[in-house]
Amino acid sequence: MIKQGKKSLLNLPRIVVLVLLVVLTLCPHFLGVKNMTTLSRILVFAVYAMAYDVLRGYTGFIHLGFALFVGGGAYFVGIMFTQIAVTIPVLLLAVAATVLYSVLWSLLISKIAATGGSLLATAMITMAFGEIVRNLMERLRSISNGTDGLSFRLPKPLDNRMVLYYICLLFLVVMVIVLRKFVNSPTGRVLQGIRENEQRAIFLGYDTVKARTIALVVAGITAGLAGVMYGLLNRFVNTDALGMQMTYNAMLYSLIGGTGTLYGAIVGSGVVIIFQDILLNLRGVAPIFERWLLFFGALYIVVIMYMPHGIVGFFNTMKEKRQQKQPH
Protein backbone atom coordinates (compact mmCIF):
# COMPACT_ATOMS: atom_id res chain seq x y z
CA MET A 1 0.00 0.00 0.00
CA ILE A 2 2.94 2.31 0.63
CA LYS A 3 4.83 1.22 -2.46
CA GLN A 4 2.11 2.60 -4.69
CA GLY A 5 2.78 6.16 -3.51
CA LYS A 6 6.32 6.01 -4.88
CA LYS A 7 5.16 4.80 -8.26
CA SER A 8 2.63 7.58 -8.46
CA LEU A 9 5.40 10.16 -8.59
CA LEU A 10 6.54 10.75 -12.14
CA ASN A 11 10.20 9.92 -12.60
CA LEU A 12 10.73 12.61 -15.17
CA PRO A 13 14.11 12.56 -16.93
CA ARG A 14 16.34 15.40 -15.83
CA ILE A 15 16.53 16.71 -19.39
CA VAL A 16 12.70 17.10 -19.44
CA VAL A 17 12.73 18.99 -16.15
CA LEU A 18 15.56 21.19 -17.41
CA VAL A 19 13.68 21.98 -20.63
CA LEU A 20 10.52 22.87 -18.68
CA LEU A 21 12.47 25.18 -16.40
CA VAL A 22 14.15 26.87 -19.38
CA VAL A 23 10.78 27.37 -21.09
CA LEU A 24 9.21 28.80 -17.93
CA THR A 25 12.23 31.04 -17.44
CA LEU A 26 12.00 32.46 -20.96
CA CYS A 27 8.21 32.75 -21.09
CA PRO A 28 7.93 36.31 -19.64
CA HIS A 29 10.05 37.66 -22.49
CA PHE A 30 7.54 36.42 -25.07
CA LEU A 31 4.23 36.83 -23.23
CA GLY A 32 2.17 39.92 -22.61
CA VAL A 33 1.36 41.13 -19.11
CA LYS A 34 -2.02 39.35 -19.11
CA ASN A 35 -0.62 35.95 -20.10
CA MET A 36 2.35 36.34 -17.75
CA THR A 37 -0.06 37.06 -14.89
CA THR A 38 -2.11 33.98 -15.81
CA LEU A 39 1.03 31.85 -15.77
CA SER A 40 1.97 33.33 -12.38
CA ARG A 41 -1.48 32.34 -11.08
CA ILE A 42 -0.90 28.79 -12.25
CA LEU A 43 2.44 28.63 -10.42
CA VAL A 44 0.91 29.89 -7.17
CA PHE A 45 -2.22 27.74 -7.31
CA ALA A 46 -0.09 24.71 -8.17
CA VAL A 47 1.61 25.04 -4.77
CA TYR A 48 -1.77 25.51 -3.08
CA ALA A 49 -3.13 22.38 -4.79
CA MET A 50 -0.02 20.38 -3.86
CA ALA A 51 -0.57 21.36 -0.23
CA TYR A 52 -4.11 19.99 -0.43
CA ASP A 53 -2.86 16.84 -2.15
CA VAL A 54 -0.58 16.14 0.80
CA LEU A 55 -3.73 15.86 2.93
CA ARG A 56 -6.28 14.36 0.54
CA GLY A 57 -4.05 12.35 -1.76
CA TYR A 58 -1.43 11.03 0.65
CA THR A 59 -3.23 11.02 4.00
CA GLY A 60 -6.87 10.59 2.99
CA PHE A 61 -7.81 13.60 5.14
CA ILE A 62 -10.64 15.74 3.73
CA HIS A 63 -10.28 19.38 4.76
CA LEU A 64 -13.33 21.42 3.71
CA GLY A 65 -12.02 24.62 5.26
CA PHE A 66 -8.62 24.57 3.58
CA ALA A 67 -9.14 28.10 2.24
CA LEU A 68 -8.56 29.51 5.73
CA PHE A 69 -4.82 28.94 5.14
CA VAL A 70 -4.48 30.55 1.72
CA GLY A 71 -6.91 33.31 2.65
CA GLY A 72 -5.12 33.89 5.93
CA GLY A 73 -1.79 34.34 4.17
CA ALA A 74 -3.28 36.82 1.70
CA TYR A 75 -4.96 38.78 4.49
CA PHE A 76 -1.79 39.01 6.57
CA VAL A 77 -0.03 40.63 3.62
CA GLY A 78 -2.91 43.00 2.88
CA ILE A 79 -3.53 44.04 6.48
CA MET A 80 0.13 44.60 7.33
CA PHE A 81 0.78 46.57 4.15
CA THR A 82 -2.23 48.81 4.75
CA GLN A 83 -1.86 49.13 8.53
CA ILE A 84 1.92 49.28 9.00
CA ALA A 85 4.04 50.03 5.91
CA VAL A 86 4.76 48.81 2.39
CA THR A 87 8.26 47.46 2.91
CA ILE A 88 10.15 44.18 2.57
CA PRO A 89 10.63 43.83 6.39
CA VAL A 90 6.85 44.13 6.83
CA LEU A 91 6.40 41.44 4.18
CA LEU A 92 8.77 39.15 6.10
CA LEU A 93 6.74 39.87 9.24
CA ALA A 94 3.58 38.87 7.35
CA VAL A 95 5.26 35.63 6.26
CA ALA A 96 6.24 34.84 9.86
CA ALA A 97 2.71 35.62 11.07
CA THR A 98 1.27 33.39 8.34
CA VAL A 99 3.47 30.47 9.37
CA LEU A 100 2.48 30.85 13.03
CA TYR A 101 -1.21 31.19 12.10
CA SER A 102 -1.04 28.08 9.89
CA VAL A 103 0.71 26.02 12.57
CA LEU A 104 -1.84 26.96 15.25
CA TRP A 105 -4.83 26.11 13.05
CA SER A 106 -3.19 22.84 11.95
CA LEU A 107 -2.56 21.80 15.56
CA LEU A 108 -6.14 22.64 16.51
CA ILE A 109 -7.57 20.63 13.63
CA SER A 110 -5.21 17.74 14.42
CA LYS A 111 -6.39 17.76 18.04
CA ILE A 112 -10.01 17.50 16.89
CA ALA A 113 -9.20 14.73 14.42
CA ALA A 114 -7.40 12.80 17.17
CA THR A 115 -10.54 12.68 19.34
CA GLY A 116 -11.73 9.74 17.28
CA GLY A 117 -14.47 11.42 15.26
CA SER A 118 -15.33 10.12 11.80
CA LEU A 119 -13.69 11.56 8.70
CA LEU A 120 -17.01 13.11 7.67
CA ALA A 121 -17.50 14.78 11.07
CA THR A 122 -13.94 16.12 11.01
CA ALA A 123 -14.43 17.41 7.46
CA MET A 124 -17.59 19.27 8.50
CA ILE A 125 -15.80 20.78 11.50
CA THR A 126 -13.00 22.05 9.25
CA MET A 127 -15.63 23.64 6.99
CA ALA A 128 -17.12 25.37 10.05
CA PHE A 129 -13.68 26.73 10.99
CA GLY A 130 -13.26 28.14 7.50
CA GLU A 131 -16.63 29.87 7.69
CA ILE A 132 -15.78 31.29 11.13
CA VAL A 133 -12.64 32.93 9.79
CA ARG A 134 -14.47 34.22 6.69
CA ASN A 135 -17.27 35.75 8.79
CA LEU A 136 -14.72 37.27 11.15
CA MET A 137 -13.03 39.05 8.24
CA GLU A 138 -16.41 40.28 7.00
CA ARG A 139 -17.20 41.86 10.37
CA LEU A 140 -13.79 43.41 11.08
CA ARG A 141 -14.34 46.17 8.52
CA SER A 142 -11.92 48.56 10.23
CA ILE A 143 -9.10 46.12 9.45
CA SER A 144 -10.26 44.01 6.49
CA ASN A 145 -12.69 46.44 4.80
CA GLY A 146 -15.29 43.64 4.88
CA THR A 147 -16.50 42.12 1.62
CA ASP A 148 -15.11 45.09 -0.33
CA GLY A 149 -11.63 43.84 0.40
CA LEU A 150 -8.23 45.47 0.63
CA SER A 151 -6.22 46.98 -2.20
CA PHE A 152 -2.57 47.62 -1.52
CA ARG A 153 0.71 48.54 -3.15
CA LEU A 154 3.83 46.37 -3.22
CA PRO A 155 7.34 47.34 -2.18
CA LYS A 156 10.05 47.56 -4.80
CA PRO A 157 11.11 45.46 -6.65
CA LEU A 158 8.00 43.30 -6.16
CA ASP A 159 5.85 45.89 -7.93
CA ASN A 160 7.42 44.72 -11.20
CA ARG A 161 5.29 41.96 -12.75
CA MET A 162 8.26 40.16 -14.29
CA VAL A 163 10.18 40.12 -11.00
CA LEU A 164 7.11 38.77 -9.23
CA TYR A 165 6.74 36.08 -11.91
CA TYR A 166 10.25 34.81 -11.27
CA ILE A 167 9.59 34.80 -7.54
CA CYS A 168 6.46 32.69 -8.17
CA LEU A 169 8.52 30.31 -10.32
CA LEU A 170 11.22 30.01 -7.66
CA PHE A 171 8.52 29.48 -5.03
CA LEU A 172 7.05 26.57 -7.03
CA VAL A 173 10.45 24.93 -7.62
CA VAL A 174 11.41 25.14 -3.94
CA MET A 175 8.05 23.79 -2.75
CA VAL A 176 8.13 20.91 -5.26
CA ILE A 177 11.53 19.87 -3.90
CA VAL A 178 10.44 20.22 -0.26
CA LEU A 179 7.09 18.41 -0.66
CA ARG A 180 8.58 15.67 -2.82
CA LYS A 181 11.17 14.93 -0.15
CA PHE A 182 8.42 14.98 2.48
CA VAL A 183 6.09 12.50 0.75
CA ASN A 184 9.05 10.19 0.02
CA SER A 185 10.28 10.36 3.62
CA PRO A 186 9.45 7.69 6.24
CA THR A 187 6.70 9.98 7.54
CA GLY A 188 5.30 10.23 4.01
CA ARG A 189 5.20 6.43 3.78
CA VAL A 190 3.29 6.29 7.06
CA LEU A 191 0.79 8.81 5.71
CA GLN A 192 0.12 6.60 2.72
CA GLY A 193 -0.38 3.69 5.10
CA ILE A 194 -2.91 5.76 7.06
CA ARG A 195 -4.73 6.54 3.83
CA GLU A 196 -5.02 2.88 2.88
CA ASN A 197 -5.77 1.40 6.31
CA GLU A 198 -5.23 3.39 9.49
CA GLN A 199 -6.00 0.47 11.80
CA ARG A 200 -3.32 -1.65 10.15
CA ALA A 201 -0.83 1.21 10.48
CA ILE A 202 -1.63 1.46 14.21
CA PHE A 203 -1.28 -2.31 14.56
CA LEU A 204 2.18 -2.10 12.97
CA GLY A 205 3.18 0.36 15.69
CA TYR A 206 3.04 3.67 13.83
CA ASP A 207 1.92 6.82 15.65
CA THR A 208 -0.78 7.86 13.19
CA VAL A 209 -1.84 10.91 15.22
CA LYS A 210 1.68 12.32 15.11
CA ALA A 211 2.05 11.58 11.40
CA ARG A 212 -1.28 13.24 10.58
CA THR A 213 -0.36 16.25 12.68
CA ILE A 214 2.89 16.64 10.75
CA ALA A 215 0.98 16.37 7.46
CA LEU A 216 -1.50 19.03 8.58
CA VAL A 217 1.27 21.39 9.64
CA VAL A 218 3.24 20.92 6.40
CA ALA A 219 0.13 21.35 4.25
CA GLY A 220 -1.08 24.33 6.29
CA ILE A 221 2.23 26.19 6.10
CA THR A 222 2.53 25.49 2.38
CA ALA A 223 -1.00 26.74 1.68
CA GLY A 224 -0.41 29.78 3.90
CA LEU A 225 2.72 30.71 1.96
CA ALA A 226 0.79 30.22 -1.27
CA GLY A 227 -1.73 32.67 0.16
CA VAL A 228 1.03 35.24 0.69
CA MET A 229 2.03 34.85 -2.97
CA TYR A 230 -1.63 35.03 -4.01
CA GLY A 231 -2.03 38.33 -2.19
CA LEU A 232 1.14 39.75 -3.74
CA LEU A 233 0.07 38.65 -7.21
CA ASN A 234 -3.41 40.19 -6.99
CA ARG A 235 -2.44 43.22 -4.87
CA PHE A 236 -5.92 42.72 -3.45
CA VAL A 237 -7.69 40.38 -1.06
CA ASN A 238 -11.30 39.99 0.02
CA THR A 239 -13.39 37.32 1.74
CA ASP A 240 -13.59 35.26 -1.47
CA ALA A 241 -10.09 34.05 -0.60
CA LEU A 242 -11.58 32.41 2.51
CA GLY A 243 -14.71 31.03 0.84
CA MET A 244 -15.67 27.46 0.02
CA GLN A 245 -14.98 28.06 -3.67
CA MET A 246 -11.29 28.48 -2.89
CA THR A 247 -11.27 25.09 -1.15
CA TYR A 248 -13.16 23.55 -4.07
CA ASN A 249 -10.49 24.91 -6.40
CA ALA A 250 -7.77 22.98 -4.56
CA MET A 251 -9.90 19.83 -4.69
CA LEU A 252 -10.65 20.31 -8.39
CA TYR A 253 -7.03 20.92 -9.39
CA SER A 254 -5.78 17.84 -7.55
CA LEU A 255 -8.64 15.61 -8.77
CA ILE A 256 -8.21 16.53 -12.43
CA GLY A 257 -4.43 16.34 -12.25
CA GLY A 258 -4.40 13.19 -10.12
CA THR A 259 -4.57 12.86 -6.33
CA GLY A 260 -1.69 11.23 -4.52
CA THR A 261 0.75 12.16 -7.29
CA LEU A 262 1.87 15.63 -6.14
CA TYR A 263 2.74 16.60 -9.71
CA GLY A 264 -0.90 16.15 -10.64
CA ALA A 265 -1.67 19.32 -8.71
CA ILE A 266 0.60 21.28 -11.07
CA VAL A 267 -0.94 19.70 -14.17
CA GLY A 268 -4.48 20.16 -12.85
CA SER A 269 -3.88 23.81 -11.99
CA GLY A 270 -2.54 24.52 -15.46
CA VAL A 271 -5.32 22.67 -17.31
CA VAL A 272 -8.17 24.17 -15.27
CA ILE A 273 -6.93 27.78 -15.22
CA ILE A 274 -6.03 27.83 -18.94
CA PHE A 275 -9.33 26.18 -19.91
CA GLN A 276 -11.22 28.64 -17.72
CA ASP A 277 -9.45 31.62 -19.31
CA ILE A 278 -10.19 30.33 -22.83
CA LEU A 279 -13.89 29.96 -22.03
CA LEU A 280 -14.06 33.42 -20.46
CA ASN A 281 -12.43 34.96 -23.54
CA LEU A 282 -14.98 33.21 -25.78
CA ARG A 283 -17.97 34.78 -24.06
CA GLY A 284 -18.07 37.57 -26.62
CA VAL A 285 -17.89 35.15 -29.56
CA ALA A 286 -21.17 33.28 -29.06
CA PRO A 287 -23.99 33.45 -26.48
CA ILE A 288 -23.46 29.79 -25.53
CA PHE A 289 -20.12 30.66 -23.95
CA GLU A 290 -21.90 32.90 -21.45
CA ARG A 291 -22.70 29.57 -19.81
CA TRP A 292 -19.03 28.71 -19.62
CA LEU A 293 -19.55 26.68 -16.44
CA LEU A 294 -21.37 24.06 -18.54
CA PHE A 295 -18.22 23.44 -20.56
CA PHE A 296 -16.18 23.46 -17.40
CA GLY A 297 -18.45 20.80 -15.90
CA ALA A 298 -18.21 18.76 -19.11
CA LEU A 299 -14.40 18.78 -18.85
CA TYR A 300 -14.61 17.51 -15.30
CA ILE A 301 -17.04 14.72 -16.27
CA VAL A 302 -14.81 13.61 -19.18
CA VAL A 303 -11.73 13.45 -16.97
CA ILE A 304 -13.54 11.51 -14.24
CA MET A 305 -15.08 9.06 -16.75
CA TYR A 306 -11.98 8.33 -18.80
CA MET A 307 -9.24 9.23 -16.33
CA PRO A 308 -10.62 8.32 -12.89
CA HIS A 309 -7.17 8.70 -11.34
CA GLY A 310 -6.59 12.06 -12.98
CA ILE A 311 -4.35 13.04 -15.88
CA VAL A 312 -1.07 12.12 -14.20
CA GLY A 313 -2.61 8.95 -12.77
CA PHE A 314 -3.73 7.97 -16.28
CA PHE A 315 -0.21 8.24 -17.69
CA ASN A 316 1.23 6.42 -14.67
CA THR A 317 -1.20 3.56 -15.29
CA MET A 318 -0.26 3.43 -18.97
CA LYS A 319 3.42 3.37 -18.03
CA GLU A 320 2.89 0.49 -15.60
CA LYS A 321 0.98 -1.50 -18.22
CA ARG A 322 3.79 -1.08 -20.74
CA GLN A 323 6.33 -2.22 -18.16
CA GLN A 324 4.24 -5.31 -17.37
CA LYS A 325 4.09 -6.24 -21.07
CA GLN A 326 7.85 -6.03 -21.48
CA PRO A 327 9.61 -9.42 -21.23
CA HIS A 328 11.62 -9.87 -18.04
C-alpha positions in Angstrom: 0.0 0.0 0.0 2.9 2.3 0.6 4.8 1.2 -2.5 2.1 2.6 -4.7 2.8 6.2 -3.5 6.3 6.0 -4.9 5.2 4.8 -8.3 2.6 7.6 -8.5 5.4 10.2 -8.6 6.5 10.8 -12.1 10.2 9.9 -12.6 10.7 12.6 -15.2 14.1 12.6 -16.9 16.3 15.4 -15.8 16.5 16.7 -19.4 12.7 17.1 -19.4 12.7 19.0 -16.1 15.6 21.2 -17.4 13.7 22.0 -20.6 10.5 22.9 -18.7 12.5 25.2 -16.4 14.2 26.9 -19.4 10.8 27.4 -21.1 9.2 28.8 -17.9 12.2 31.0 -17.4 12.0 32.5 -21.0 8.2 32.8 -21.1 7.9 36.3 -19.6 10.0 37.7 -22.5 7.5 36.4 -25.1 4.2 36.8 -23.2 2.2 39.9 -22.6 1.4 41.1 -19.1 -2.0 39.4 -19.1 -0.6 36.0 -20.1 2.3 36.3 -17.8 -0.1 37.1 -14.9 -2.1 34.0 -15.8 1.0 31.8 -15.8 2.0 33.3 -12.4 -1.5 32.3 -11.1 -0.9 28.8 -12.3 2.4 28.6 -10.4 0.9 29.9 -7.2 -2.2 27.7 -7.3 -0.1 24.7 -8.2 1.6 25.0 -4.8 -1.8 25.5 -3.1 -3.1 22.4 -4.8 0.0 20.4 -3.9 -0.6 21.4 -0.2 -4.1 20.0 -0.4 -2.9 16.8 -2.2 -0.6 16.1 0.8 -3.7 15.9 2.9 -6.3 14.4 0.5 -4.0 12.3 -1.8 -1.4 11.0 0.7 -3.2 11.0 4.0 -6.9 10.6 3.0 -7.8 13.6 5.1 -10.6 15.7 3.7 -10.3 19.4 4.8 -13.3 21.4 3.7 -12.0 24.6 5.3 -8.6 24.6 3.6 -9.1 28.1 2.2 -8.6 29.5 5.7 -4.8 28.9 5.1 -4.5 30.6 1.7 -6.9 33.3 2.7 -5.1 33.9 5.9 -1.8 34.3 4.2 -3.3 36.8 1.7 -5.0 38.8 4.5 -1.8 39.0 6.6 0.0 40.6 3.6 -2.9 43.0 2.9 -3.5 44.0 6.5 0.1 44.6 7.3 0.8 46.6 4.1 -2.2 48.8 4.8 -1.9 49.1 8.5 1.9 49.3 9.0 4.0 50.0 5.9 4.8 48.8 2.4 8.3 47.5 2.9 10.2 44.2 2.6 10.6 43.8 6.4 6.8 44.1 6.8 6.4 41.4 4.2 8.8 39.2 6.1 6.7 39.9 9.2 3.6 38.9 7.3 5.3 35.6 6.3 6.2 34.8 9.9 2.7 35.6 11.1 1.3 33.4 8.3 3.5 30.5 9.4 2.5 30.9 13.0 -1.2 31.2 12.1 -1.0 28.1 9.9 0.7 26.0 12.6 -1.8 27.0 15.2 -4.8 26.1 13.0 -3.2 22.8 12.0 -2.6 21.8 15.6 -6.1 22.6 16.5 -7.6 20.6 13.6 -5.2 17.7 14.4 -6.4 17.8 18.0 -10.0 17.5 16.9 -9.2 14.7 14.4 -7.4 12.8 17.2 -10.5 12.7 19.3 -11.7 9.7 17.3 -14.5 11.4 15.3 -15.3 10.1 11.8 -13.7 11.6 8.7 -17.0 13.1 7.7 -17.5 14.8 11.1 -13.9 16.1 11.0 -14.4 17.4 7.5 -17.6 19.3 8.5 -15.8 20.8 11.5 -13.0 22.1 9.3 -15.6 23.6 7.0 -17.1 25.4 10.0 -13.7 26.7 11.0 -13.3 28.1 7.5 -16.6 29.9 7.7 -15.8 31.3 11.1 -12.6 32.9 9.8 -14.5 34.2 6.7 -17.3 35.8 8.8 -14.7 37.3 11.1 -13.0 39.0 8.2 -16.4 40.3 7.0 -17.2 41.9 10.4 -13.8 43.4 11.1 -14.3 46.2 8.5 -11.9 48.6 10.2 -9.1 46.1 9.4 -10.3 44.0 6.5 -12.7 46.4 4.8 -15.3 43.6 4.9 -16.5 42.1 1.6 -15.1 45.1 -0.3 -11.6 43.8 0.4 -8.2 45.5 0.6 -6.2 47.0 -2.2 -2.6 47.6 -1.5 0.7 48.5 -3.2 3.8 46.4 -3.2 7.3 47.3 -2.2 10.1 47.6 -4.8 11.1 45.5 -6.7 8.0 43.3 -6.2 5.8 45.9 -7.9 7.4 44.7 -11.2 5.3 42.0 -12.7 8.3 40.2 -14.3 10.2 40.1 -11.0 7.1 38.8 -9.2 6.7 36.1 -11.9 10.3 34.8 -11.3 9.6 34.8 -7.5 6.5 32.7 -8.2 8.5 30.3 -10.3 11.2 30.0 -7.7 8.5 29.5 -5.0 7.0 26.6 -7.0 10.4 24.9 -7.6 11.4 25.1 -3.9 8.0 23.8 -2.8 8.1 20.9 -5.3 11.5 19.9 -3.9 10.4 20.2 -0.3 7.1 18.4 -0.7 8.6 15.7 -2.8 11.2 14.9 -0.2 8.4 15.0 2.5 6.1 12.5 0.7 9.1 10.2 0.0 10.3 10.4 3.6 9.5 7.7 6.2 6.7 10.0 7.5 5.3 10.2 4.0 5.2 6.4 3.8 3.3 6.3 7.1 0.8 8.8 5.7 0.1 6.6 2.7 -0.4 3.7 5.1 -2.9 5.8 7.1 -4.7 6.5 3.8 -5.0 2.9 2.9 -5.8 1.4 6.3 -5.2 3.4 9.5 -6.0 0.5 11.8 -3.3 -1.6 10.2 -0.8 1.2 10.5 -1.6 1.5 14.2 -1.3 -2.3 14.6 2.2 -2.1 13.0 3.2 0.4 15.7 3.0 3.7 13.8 1.9 6.8 15.6 -0.8 7.9 13.2 -1.8 10.9 15.2 1.7 12.3 15.1 2.1 11.6 11.4 -1.3 13.2 10.6 -0.4 16.3 12.7 2.9 16.6 10.8 1.0 16.4 7.5 -1.5 19.0 8.6 1.3 21.4 9.6 3.2 20.9 6.4 0.1 21.3 4.2 -1.1 24.3 6.3 2.2 26.2 6.1 2.5 25.5 2.4 -1.0 26.7 1.7 -0.4 29.8 3.9 2.7 30.7 2.0 0.8 30.2 -1.3 -1.7 32.7 0.2 1.0 35.2 0.7 2.0 34.9 -3.0 -1.6 35.0 -4.0 -2.0 38.3 -2.2 1.1 39.7 -3.7 0.1 38.7 -7.2 -3.4 40.2 -7.0 -2.4 43.2 -4.9 -5.9 42.7 -3.5 -7.7 40.4 -1.1 -11.3 40.0 0.0 -13.4 37.3 1.7 -13.6 35.3 -1.5 -10.1 34.0 -0.6 -11.6 32.4 2.5 -14.7 31.0 0.8 -15.7 27.5 0.0 -15.0 28.1 -3.7 -11.3 28.5 -2.9 -11.3 25.1 -1.1 -13.2 23.6 -4.1 -10.5 24.9 -6.4 -7.8 23.0 -4.6 -9.9 19.8 -4.7 -10.6 20.3 -8.4 -7.0 20.9 -9.4 -5.8 17.8 -7.5 -8.6 15.6 -8.8 -8.2 16.5 -12.4 -4.4 16.3 -12.3 -4.4 13.2 -10.1 -4.6 12.9 -6.3 -1.7 11.2 -4.5 0.7 12.2 -7.3 1.9 15.6 -6.1 2.7 16.6 -9.7 -0.9 16.2 -10.6 -1.7 19.3 -8.7 0.6 21.3 -11.1 -0.9 19.7 -14.2 -4.5 20.2 -12.9 -3.9 23.8 -12.0 -2.5 24.5 -15.5 -5.3 22.7 -17.3 -8.2 24.2 -15.3 -6.9 27.8 -15.2 -6.0 27.8 -18.9 -9.3 26.2 -19.9 -11.2 28.6 -17.7 -9.5 31.6 -19.3 -10.2 30.3 -22.8 -13.9 30.0 -22.0 -14.1 33.4 -20.5 -12.4 35.0 -23.5 -15.0 33.2 -25.8 -18.0 34.8 -24.1 -18.1 37.6 -26.6 -17.9 35.2 -29.6 -21.2 33.3 -29.1 -24.0 33.4 -26.5 -23.5 29.8 -25.5 -20.1 30.7 -24.0 -21.9 32.9 -21.5 -22.7 29.6 -19.8 -19.0 28.7 -19.6 -19.5 26.7 -16.4 -21.4 24.1 -18.5 -18.2 23.4 -20.6 -16.2 23.5 -17.4 -18.5 20.8 -15.9 -18.2 18.8 -19.1 -14.4 18.8 -18.9 -14.6 17.5 -15.3 -17.0 14.7 -16.3 -14.8 13.6 -19.2 -11.7 13.5 -17.0 -13.5 11.5 -14.2 -15.1 9.1 -16.8 -12.0 8.3 -18.8 -9.2 9.2 -16.3 -10.6 8.3 -12.9 -7.2 8.7 -11.3 -6.6 12.1 -13.0 -4.4 13.0 -15.9 -1.1 12.1 -14.2 -2.6 9.0 -12.8 -3.7 8.0 -16.3 -0.2 8.2 -17.7 1.2 6.4 -14.7 -1.2 3.6 -15.3 -0.3 3.4 -19.0 3.4 3.4 -18.0 2.9 0.5 -15.6 1.0 -1.5 -18.2 3.8 -1.1 -20.7 6.3 -2.2 -18.2 4.2 -5.3 -17.4 4.1 -6.2 -21.1 7.9 -6.0 -21.5 9.6 -9.4 -21.2 11.6 -9.9 -18.0 
